[in-house]
Amino acid sequence: MNTSVDISYYPLKDEFIPPIKDFIQRLNNYNKISVVTNGISTQVFGDYLEVMQILTKEIHKSFELPHSVFVIKIINSDLQIHPTNSI
């Protein structure tokens, strides 16, 4: 089953940009998922079990910083807009 995940990450510290960039960069290192980033959130697309395994690992790593907040929406379908599948 494919999934779409919308993630917003809020490191609660003065220097919040570097942890966000690091999280996104780590996600981009995985070939089995597709990552799309914009100014509001990051979307992750792929097989549900693979996406959830990757997110569990990378969110856990981000939680090494004190007071990190993640807001996540998970959808049980691939909603990534492809050139041949645009809305």
C-alpha positions as CSV (number, residue, x, y, z in Angstrom):
1,M,0.0,0.0,0.0
2,N,1.3,3.4,-0.9
3,T,1.1,6.4,1.4
4,S,1.5,10.2,1.5
5,V,2.8,11.9,4.6
6,D,2.8,15.6,5.2
7,I,5.3,16.7,7.9
8,S,6.0,19.9,9.7
9,Y,9.0,20.0,12.0
10,Y,9.4,22.6,14.8
11,P,12.6,22.5,16.7
12,L,11.9,24.7,19.7
13,K,15.2,26.6,19.8
14,D,16.7,29.8,18.6
15,E,18.6,28.2,15.7
16,F,15.8,26.2,14.3
17,I,16.7,26.2,10.5
18,P,19.8,23.8,10.8
19,P,17.8,20.9,12.4
20,I,15.1,21.2,9.8
21,K,17.5,21.2,6.9
22,D,19.3,18.2,8.5
23,F,16.1,16.3,8.8
24,I,15.1,16.9,5.2
25,Q,18.6,16.0,4.0
26,R,18.5,12.7,5.9
27,L,15.1,11.9,4.3
28,N,16.6,12.7,0.8
29,N,19.3,10.1,1.4
30,Y,16.7,7.3,1.0
31,N,16.1,6.0,-2.6
32,K,12.9,4.1,-1.7
33,I,10.9,7.2,-0.9
34,S,10.1,10.5,-2.7
35,V,10.5,13.7,-0.8
36,V,9.0,17.0,-1.8
37,T,9.8,20.1,0.2
38,N,8.1,23.5,0.2
39,G,8.1,26.6,2.5
40,I,5.3,25.1,4.7
41,S,6.0,21.4,5.0
42,T,7.7,18.3,3.6
43,Q,5.8,15.5,1.9
44,V,7.0,12.0,1.8
45,F,5.6,9.4,-0.7
46,G,6.2,5.7,-1.0
47,D,5.3,2.2,0.4
48,Y,3.6,2.6,3.7
49,L,5.9,0.2,5.7
50,E,9.1,1.7,4.2
51,V,8.0,5.3,4.8
52,M,7.0,4.6,8.4
53,Q,10.2,2.8,9.1
54,I,12.3,5.6,7.7
55,L,10.2,8.3,9.5
56,T,10.5,6.4,12.8
57,K,14.3,6.3,12.5
58,E,14.7,9.9,11.4
59,I,12.2,11.4,13.9
60,H,13.9,9.5,16.7
61,K,17.2,11.0,15.7
62,S,15.7,14.5,15.6
63,F,14.3,13.9,19.1
64,E,17.9,14.0,20.3
65,L,17.3,17.7,20.4
66,P,15.3,18.8,23.4
67,H,11.8,20.0,22.7
68,S,11.2,19.1,19.1
69,V,7.7,19.0,17.7
70,F,6.4,17.1,14.6
71,V,3.0,17.6,13.1
72,I,2.2,14.7,10.7
73,K,-0.7,13.8,8.4
74,I,-0.7,10.3,7.0
75,I,-2.9,9.4,4.0
76,N,-3.4,5.8,2.7
77,S,-2.9,6.8,-0.9
78,D,-0.1,8.2,-3.1
79,L,-1.3,11.8,-3.7
80,Q,2.0,12.9,-5.3
81,I,1.2,14.9,-8.4
82,H,2.9,13.3,-11.4
83,P,2.9,15.0,-14.8
84,T,0.5,12.4,-16.1
85,N,-1.6,12.4,-12.9
86,S,-2.2,16.1,-12.1
87,I,-5.4,17.3,-10.5
